[in-house]
């Protein structure tokens, strides 16, 4: 079924839109791990992305991660872009209007998906009715209708294809975000102490989310229902088999209602100020890899990712180089974690890695080794950050009088979309910089009489 749908694919109209040059993307295709250290590709990439500018006021960034196939992610990206970038925003004069337009773009994609699968659902139903009408048991059916069962399996696989999505829209210097599934968005800012802070703008829709797990529990599904099964996300675009067709899914059939739902999260508008340094979009495979490298709360993986990004900003000369270098580090760390578990004969909870896509939209963060103005001045090294232009309609950094920003690498994190944690753009996030080691060394030097006399330490 997936191959049949592949035949209808054509070049996306979004390919002709202007690419945002303040954005870098890093990618790595999925891999299956072997105990001897070898790695091999498991399937064609299922991640789709968008980083385009439609006009001076609007730019769109998105990552969609397909489950069980790529068709839903591919079609959804094109349709959502069409819902947002063909003039619809011109009549949106409030934050609520923009958010509603984003919500409607998600809804349109979901409706289009269900409209497109009607023939497959009808075929599946006809086969099931035919098999049940013959009055044979499962063994007799498997012996006499092998080809029919293979077709039914193919239909079920096609109807289980779905997609997670995270979408960021910058419109008139405000950031709006929508997500469903396991893709993630982080906004990185500096506080009054120049400490880099990271806020997760999206919500993870999976079994690690206590609210999602509780929702499934209320439907009669227990943790053992999901042992060893590929429930990629508890909310998504597509995946008929987890929604209207869940009674035909072995590990979901005991639920009292549809276990996988379509309900995106929408936030914004967040004003893009000079404190905003960069925006990060992450594929579901990247989120999973971080969780397996840094088990526990998602904030740990978020902090480590942003720490790596900050370090690569200092090492690379392009935003693409920053993103790709971070992806390389994560991919290697993920495989190293697997090999360590194998060599230490510990419980191995994974033996593969999904597609990894990382998108970084820079607002105002230093890229000291960048080269700019190649046409007019050759390779002129930019040894400080680009300055933030308060008059730029989409908050794009501009060239001009550059001022170096010395940002602490210490990273703090928070999540604005969890219940009871409403977003406040003026709220200050407490710095987590620990100076205890500094004070201890000062005291030791004082006892030795080794403190410089020309510096006041008290």
Secondary structure as a PSIPRED ss2 file (coil, helix, strand):
# PSIPRED VFORMAT (PSIPRED V4.0)

   1 X C   1.000  0.000  0.000
   2 X H   0.000  1.000  0.000
   3 X H   0.000  1.000  0.000
   4 X H   0.000  1.000  0.000
   5 X H   0.000  1.000  0.000
   6 X H   0.000  1.000  0.000
   7 X C   1.000  0.000  0.000
   8 X C   1.000  0.000  0.000
   9 X C   1.000  0.000  0.000
  10 X C   1.000  0.000  0.000
  11 X C   1.000  0.000  0.000
  12 X C   1.000  0.000  0.000
  13 X H   0.000  1.000  0.000
  14 X H   0.000  1.000  0.000
  15 X H   0.000  1.000  0.000
  16 X H   0.000  1.000  0.000
  17 X C   1.000  0.000  0.000
  18 X E   0.000  0.000  1.000
  19 X E   0.000  0.000  1.000
  20 X C   1.000  0.000  0.000
  21 X C   1.000  0.000  0.000
  22 X C   1.000  0.000  0.000
  23 X E   0.000  0.000  1.000
  24 X E   0.000  0.000  1.000
  25 X E   0.000  0.000  1.000
  26 X E   0.000  0.000  1.000
  27 X E   0.000  0.000  1.000
  28 X E   0.000  0.000  1.000
  29 X C   1.000  0.000  0.000
  30 X C   1.000  0.000  0.000
  31 X E   0.000  0.000  1.000
  32 X E   0.000  0.000  1.000
  33 X E   0.000  0.000  1.000
  34 X C   1.000  0.000  0.000
  35 X C   1.000  0.000  0.000
  36 X C   1.000  0.000  0.000
  37 X C   1.000  0.000  0.000
  38 X C   1.000  0.000  0.000
  39 X E   0.000  0.000  1.000
  40 X E   0.000  0.000  1.000
  41 X C   1.000  0.000  0.000
  42 X C   1.000  0.000  0.000
  43 X C   1.000  0.000  0.000
  44 X C   1.000  0.000  0.000
  45 X C   1.000  0.000  0.000
  46 X C   1.000  0.000  0.000
  47 X E   0.000  0.000  1.000
  48 X E   0.000  0.000  1.000
  49 X E   0.000  0.000  1.000
  50 X E   0.000  0.000  1.000
  51 X E   0.000  0.000  1.000
  52 X E   0.000  0.000  1.000
  53 X E   0.000  0.000  1.000
  54 X E   0.000  0.000  1.000
  55 X E   0.000  0.000  1.000
  56 X C   1.000  0.000  0.000
  57 X C   1.000  0.000  0.000
  58 X E   0.000  0.000  1.000
  59 X E   0.000  0.000  1.000
  60 X E   0.000  0.000  1.000
  61 X E   0.000  0.000  1.000
  62 X E   0.000  0.000  1.000
  63 X E   0.000  0.000  1.000
  64 X E   0.000  0.000  1.000
  65 X E   0.000  0.000  1.000
  66 X E   0.000  0.000  1.000
  67 X E   0.000  0.000  1.000
  68 X C   1.000  0.000  0.000
  69 X C   1.000  0.000  0.000
  70 X C   1.000  0.000  0.000
  71 X H   0.000  1.000  0.000
  72 X H   0.000  1.000  0.000
  73 X H   0.000  1.000  0.000
  74 X H   0.000  1.000  0.000
  75 X H   0.000  1.000  0.000
  76 X H   0.000  1.000  0.000
  77 X H   0.000  1.000  0.000
  78 X H   0.000  1.000  0.000
  79 X H   0.000  1.000  0.000
  80 X H   0.000  1.000  0.000
  81 X H   0.000  1.000  0.000
  82 X H   0.000  1.000  0.000
  83 X H   0.000  1.000  0.000
  84 X H   0.000  1.000  0.000
  85 X H   0.000  1.000  0.000
  86 X C   1.000  0.000  0.000
  87 X C   1.000  0.000  0.000
  88 X H   0.000  1.000  0.000
  89 X H   0.000  1.000  0.000
  90 X H   0.000  1.000  0.000
  91 X H   0.000  1.000  0.000
  92 X C   1.000  0.000  0.000
  93 X C   1.000  0.000  0.000
  94 X C   1.000  0.000  0.000
  95 X H   0.000  1.000  0.000
  96 X H   0.000  1.000  0.000
  97 X H   0.000  1.000  0.000
  98 X H   0.000  1.000  0.000
  99 X H   0.000  1.000  0.000
 100 X H   0.000  1.000  0.000
 101 X H   0.000  1.000  0.000
 102 X H   0.000  1.000  0.000
 103 X H   0.000  1.000  0.000
 104 X H   0.000  1.000  0.000
 105 X H   0.000  1.000  0.000
 106 X H   0.000  1.000  0.000
 107 X H   0.000  1.000  0.000
 108 X H   0.000  1.000  0.000
 109 X H   0.000  1.000  0.000
 110 X H   0.000  1.000  0.000
 111 X H   0.000  1.000  0.000
 112 X H   0.000  1.000  0.000
 113 X H   0.000  1.000  0.000
 114 X H   0.000  1.000  0.000
 115 X H   0.000  1.000  0.000
 116 X H   0.000  1.000  0.000
 117 X C   1.000  0.000  0.000
 118 X H   0.000  1.000  0.000
 119 X H   0.000  1.000  0.000
 120 X H   0.000  1.000  0.000
 121 X H   0.000  1.000  0.000
 122 X H   0.000  1.000  0.000
 123 X H   0.000  1.000  0.000
 124 X H   0.000  1.000  0.000
 125 X H   0.000  1.000  0.000
 126 X H   0.000  1.000  0.000
 127 X H   0.000  1.000  0.000
 128 X H   0.000  1.000  0.000
 129 X H   0.000  1.000  0.000
 130 X H   0.000  1.000  0.000
 131 X H   0.000  1.000  0.000
 132 X H   0.000  1.000  0.000
 133 X H   0.000  1.000  0.000
 134 X C   1.000  0.000  0.000
 135 X C   1.000  0.000  0.000
 136 X C   1.000  0.000  0.000
 137 X C   1.000  0.000  0.000
 138 X H   0.000  1.000  0.000
 139 X H   0.000  1.000  0.000
 140 X H   0.000  1.000  0.000
 141 X H   0.000  1.000  0.000
 142 X H   0.000  1.000  0.000
 143 X H   0.000  1.000  0.000
 144 X H   0.000  1.000  0.000
 145 X C   1.000  0.000  0.000
 146 X H   0.000  1.000  0.000
 147 X H   0.000  1.000  0.000
 148 X H   0.000  1.000  0.000
 149 X H   0.000  1.000  0.000
 150 X H   0.000  1.000  0.000
 151 X H   0.000  1.000  0.000
 152 X H   0.000  1.000  0.000
 153 X H   0.000  1.000  0.000
 154 X H   0.000  1.000  0.000
 155 X H   0.000  1.000  0.000
 156 X H   0.000  1.000  0.000
 157 X H   0.000  1.000  0.000
 158 X H   0.000  1.000  0.000
 159 X H   0.000  1.000  0.000
 160 X C   1.000  0.000  0.000
 161 X C   1.000  0.000  0.000
 162 X E   0.000  0.000  1.000
 163 X E   0.000  0.000  1.000
 164 X E   0.000  0.000  1.000
 165 X E   0.000  0.000  1.000
 166 X E   0.000  0.000  1.000
 167 X E   0.000  0.000  1.000
 168 X E   0.000  0.000  1.000
 169 X E   0.000  0.000  1.000
 170 X E   0.000  0.000  1.000
 171 X E   0.000  0.000  1.000
 172 X C   1.000  0.000  0.000
 173 X C   1.000  0.000  0.000
 174 X E   0.000  0.000  1.000
 175 X E   0.000  0.000  1.000
 176 X E   0.000  0.000  1.000
 177 X E   0.000  0.000  1.000
 178 X E   0.000  0.000  1.000
 179 X E   0.000  0.000  1.000
 180 X E   0.000  0.000  1.000
 181 X C   1.000  0.000  0.000
 182 X C   1.000  0.000  0.000
 183 X C   1.000  0.000  0.000
 184 X E   0.000  0.000  1.000
 185 X E   0.000  0.000  1.000
 186 X E   0.000  0.000  1.000
 187 X E   0.000  0.000  1.000
 188 X E   0.000  0.000  1.000
 189 X E   0.000  0.000  1.000
 190 X E   0.000  0.000  1.000
 191 X C   1.000  0.000  0.000
 192 X C   1.000  0.000  0.000
 193 X C   1.000  0.000  0.000
 194 X C   1.000  0.000  0.000
 195 X E   0.000  0.000  1.000
 196 X E   0.000  0.000  1.000
 197 X E   0.000  0.000  1.000
 198 X E   0.000  0.000  1.000
 199 X E   0.000  0.000  1.000
 200 X E   0.000  0.000  1.000
 201 X C   1.000  0.000  0.000
 202 X C   1.000  0.000  0.000
 203 X C   1.000  0.000  0.000
 204 X C   1.000  0.000  0.000
 205 X C   1.000  0.000  0.000
 206 X C   1.000  0.000  0.000
 207 X C   1.000  0.000  0.000
 208 X C   1.000  0.000  0.000
 209 X C   1.000  0.000  0.000
 210 X H   0.000  1.000  0.000
 211 X H   0.000  1.000  0.000
 212 X H   0.000  1.000  0.000
 213 X H   0.000  1.000  0.000
 214 X H   0.000  1.000  0.000
 215 X H   0.000  1.000  0.000
 216 X H   0.000  1.000  0.000
 217 X H   0.000  1.000  0.000
 218 X H   0.000  1.000  0.000
 219 X C   1.000  0.000  0.000
 220 X C   1.000  0.000  0.000
 221 X C   1.000  0.000  0.000
 222 X C   1.000  0.000  0.000
 223 X H   0.000  1.000  0.000
 224 X H   0.000  1.000  0.000
 225 X H   0.000  1.000  0.000
 226 X H   0.000  1.000  0.000
 227 X C   1.000  0.000  0.000
 228 X C   1.000  0.000  0.000
 229 X C   1.000  0.000  0.000
 230 X C   1.000  0.000  0.000
 231 X C   1.000  0.000  0.000
 232 X C   1.000  0.000  0.000
 233 X C   1.000  0.000  0.000
 234 X C   1.000  0.000  0.000
 235 X E   0.000  0.000  1.000
 236 X C   1.000  0.000  0.000
 237 X E   0.000  0.000  1.000
 238 X E   0.000  0.000  1.000
 239 X C   1.000  0.000  0.000
 240 X H   0.000  1.000  0.000
 241 X H   0.000  1.000  0.000
 242 X H   0.000  1.000  0.000
 243 X C   1.000  0.000  0.000
 244 X C   1.000  0.000  0.000
 245 X C   1.000  0.000  0.000
 246 X H   0.000  1.000  0.000
 247 X H   0.000  1.000  0.000
 248 X H   0.000  1.000  0.000
 249 X C   1.000  0.000  0.000
 250 X C   1.000  0.000  0.000
 251 X C   1.000  0.000  0.000
 252 X C   1.000  0.000  0.000
 253 X C   1.000  0.000  0.000
 254 X C   1.000  0.000  0.000
 255 X C   1.000  0.000  0.000
 256 X C   1.000  0.000  0.000
 257 X C   1.000  0.000  0.000
 258 X C   1.000  0.000  0.000
 259 X C   1.000  0.000  0.000
 260 X C   1.000  0.000  0.000
 261 X E   0.000  0.000  1.000
 262 X C   1.000  0.000  0.000
 263 X C   1.000  0.000  0.000
 264 X C   1.000  0.000  0.000
 265 X E   0.000  0.000  1.000
 266 X E   0.000  0.000  1.000
 267 X E   0.000  0.000  1.000
 268 X E   0.000  0.000  1.000
 269 X E   0.000  0.000  1.000
 270 X E   0.000  0.000  1.000
 271 X E   0.000  0.000  1.000
 272 X C   1.000  0.000  0.000
 273 X C   1.000  0.000  0.000
 274 X C   1.000  0.000  0.000
 275 X C   1.000  0.000  0.000
 276 X E   0.000  0.000  1.000
 277 X E   0.000  0.000  1.000
 278 X E   0.000  0.000  1.000
 279 X E   0.000  0.000  1.000
 280 X E   0.000  0.000  1.000
 281 X E   0.000  0.000  1.000
 282 X E   0.000  0.000  1.000
 283 X C   1.000  0.000  0.000
 284 X H   0.000  1.000  0.000
 285 X H   0.000  1.000  0.000
 286 X H   0.000  1.000  0.000
 287 X H   0.000  1.000  0.000
 288 X H   0.000  1.000  0.000
 289 X H   0.000  1.000  0.000
 290 X H   0.000  1.000  0.000
 291 X H   0.000  1.000  0.000
 292 X H   0.000  1.000  0.000
 293 X H   0.000  1.000  0.000
 294 X C   1.000  0.000  0.000
 295 X C   1.000  0.000  0.000
 296 X C   1.000  0.000  0.000
 297 X C   1.000  0.000  0.000
 298 X H   0.000  1.000  0.000
 299 X H   0.000  1.000  0.000
 300 X H   0.000  1.000  0.000
 301 X H   0.000  1.000  0.000
 302 X H   0.000  1.000  0.000
 303 X H   0.000  1.000  0.000
 304 X H   0.000  1.000  0.000
 305 X H   0.000  1.000  0.000
 306 X H   0.000  1.000  0.000
 307 X H   0.000  1.000  0.000
 308 X H   0.000  1.000  0.000
 309 X H   0.000  1.000  0.000
 310 X H   0.000  1.000  0.000
 311 X H   0.000  1.000  0.000
 312 X H   0.000  1.000  0.000
 313 X H   0.000  1.000  0.000
 314 X H   0.000  1.000  0.000
 315 X H   0.000  1.000  0.000
 316 X C   1.000  0.000  0.000
 317 X C   1.000  0.000  0.000
 318 X C   1.000  0.000  0.000
 319 X H   0.000  1.000  0.000
 320 X H   0.000  1.000  0.000
 321 X H   0.000  1.000  0.000
 322 X H   0.000  1.000  0.000
 323 X H   0.000  1.000  0.000
 324 X H   0.000  1.000  0.000
 325 X H   0.000  1.000  0.000
 326 X H   0.000  1.000  0.000
 327 X H   0.000  1.000  0.000
 328 X H   0.000  1.000  0.000
 329 X H   0.000  1.000  0.000
 330 X H   0.000  1.000  0.000
 331 X H   0.000  1.000  0.000
 332 X H   0.000  1.000  0.000
 333 X H   0.000  1.000  0.000
 334 X H   0.000  1.000  0.000
 335 X H   0.000  1.000  0.000
 336 X H   0.000  1.000  0.000
 337 X H   0.000  1.000  0.000
 338 X H   0.000  1.000  0.000
 339 X H   0.000  1.000  0.000
 340 X H   0.000  1.000  0.000
 341 X H   0.000  1.000  0.000
 342 X H   0.000  1.000  0.000
 343 X H   0.000  1.000  0.000
 344 X C   1.000  0.000  0.000
 345 X C   1.000  0.000  0.000
 346 X C   1.000  0.000  0.000
 347 X C   1.000  0.000  0.000
 348 X C   1.000  0.000  0.000
 349 X C   1.000  0.000  0.000
 350 X C   1.000  0.000  0.000
 351 X C   1.000  0.000  0.000
 352 X E   0.000  0.000  1.000
 353 X E   0.000  0.000  1.000
 354 X C   1.000  0.000  0.000
 355 X C   1.000  0.000  0.000
 356 X E   0.000  0.000  1.000
 357 X E   0.000  0.000  1.000
 358 X E   0.000  0.000  1.000
 359 X E   0.000  0.000  1.000
 360 X E   0.000  0.000  1.000
 361 X E   0.000  0.000  1.000
 362 X E   0.000  0.000  1.000
 363 X C   1.000  0.000  0.000
 364 X C   1.000  0.000  0.000
 365 X C   1.000  0.000  0.000
 366 X C   1.000  0.000  0.000
 367 X C   1.000  0.000  0.000
 368 X C   1.000  0.000  0.000
 369 X C   1.000  0.000  0.000
 370 X E   0.000  0.000  1.000
 371 X E   0.000  0.000  1.000
 372 X E   0.000  0.000  1.000
 373 X C   1.000  0.000  0.000
 374 X H   0.000  1.000  0.000
 375 X H   0.000  1.000  0.000
 376 X H   0.000  1.000  0.000
 377 X H   0.000  1.000  0.000
 378 X C   1.000  0.000  0.000
 379 X C   1.000  0.000  0.000
 380 X E   0.000  0.000  1.000
 381 X E   0.000  0.000  1.000
 382 X E   0.000  0.000  1.000
 383 X C   1.000  0.000  0.000
 384 X C   1.000  0.000  0.000
 385 X C   1.000  0.000  0.000
 386 X C   1.000  0.000  0.000
 387 X E   0.000  0.000  1.000
 388 X C   1.000  0.000  0.000
 389 X C   1.000  0.000  0.000
 390 X C   1.000  0.000  0.000
 391 X C   1.000  0.000  0.000
 392 X C   1.000  0.000  0.000
 393 X C   1.000  0.000  0.000
 394 X C   1.000  0.000  0.000
 395 X C   1.000  0.000  0.000
 396 X C   1.000  0.000  0.000
 397 X C   1.000  0.000  0.000
 398 X E   0.000  0.000  1.000
 399 X C   1.000  0.000  0.000
 400 X C   1.000  0.000  0.000
 401 X C   1.000  0.000  0.000
 402 X C   1.000  0.000  0.000
 403 X C   1.000  0.000  0.000
 404 X C   1.000  0.000  0.000
 405 X C   1.000  0.000  0.000
 406 X C   1.000  0.000  0.000
 407 X C   1.000  0.000  0.000
 408 X E   0.000  0.000  1.000
 409 X E   0.000  0.000  1.000
 410 X E   0.000  0.000  1.000
 411 X E   0.000  0.000  1.000
 412 X E   0.000  0.000  1.000
 413 X E   0.000  0.000  1.000
 414 X E   0.000  0.000  1.000
 415 X E   0.000  0.000  1.000
 416 X C   1.000  0.000  0.000
 417 X C   1.000  0.000  0.000
 418 X C   1.000  0.000  0.000
 419 X C   1.000  0.000  0.000
 420 X C   1.000  0.000  0.000
 421 X C   1.000  0.000  0.000
 422 X C   1.000  0.000  0.000
 423 X C   1.000  0.000  0.000
 424 X C   1.000  0.000  0.000
 425 X C   1.000  0.000  0.000
 426 X C   1.000  0.000  0.000
 427 X C   1.000  0.000  0.000
 428 X C   1.000  0.000  0.000
 429 X C   1.000  0.000  0.000
 430 X C   1.000  0.000  0.000
 431 X C   1.000  0.000  0.000
 432 X C   1.000  0.000  0.000
 433 X C   1.000  0.000  0.000
 434 X C   1.000  0.000  0.000
 435 X C   1.000  0.000  0.000
 436 X H   0.000  1.000  0.000
 437 X H   0.000  1.000  0.000
 438 X H   0.000  1.000  0.000
 439 X H   0.000  1.000  0.000
 440 X H   0.000  1.000  0.000
 441 X H   0.000  1.000  0.000
 442 X H   0.000  1.000  0.000
 443 X H   0.000  1.000  0.000
 444 X H   0.000  1.000  0.000
 445 X H   0.000  1.000  0.000
 446 X H   0.000  1.000  0.000
 447 X H   0.000  1.000  0.000
 448 X H   0.000  1.000  0.000
 449 X C   1.000  0.000  0.000
 450 X C   1.000  0.000  0.000
 451 X C   1.000  0.000  0.000
 452 X C   1.000  0.000  0.000
 453 X C   1.000  0.000  0.000
 454 X C   1.000  0.000  0.000
 455 X C   1.000  0.000  0.000
 456 X C   1.000  0.000  0.000
 457 X C   1.000  0.000  0.000
 458 X C   1.000  0.000  0.000
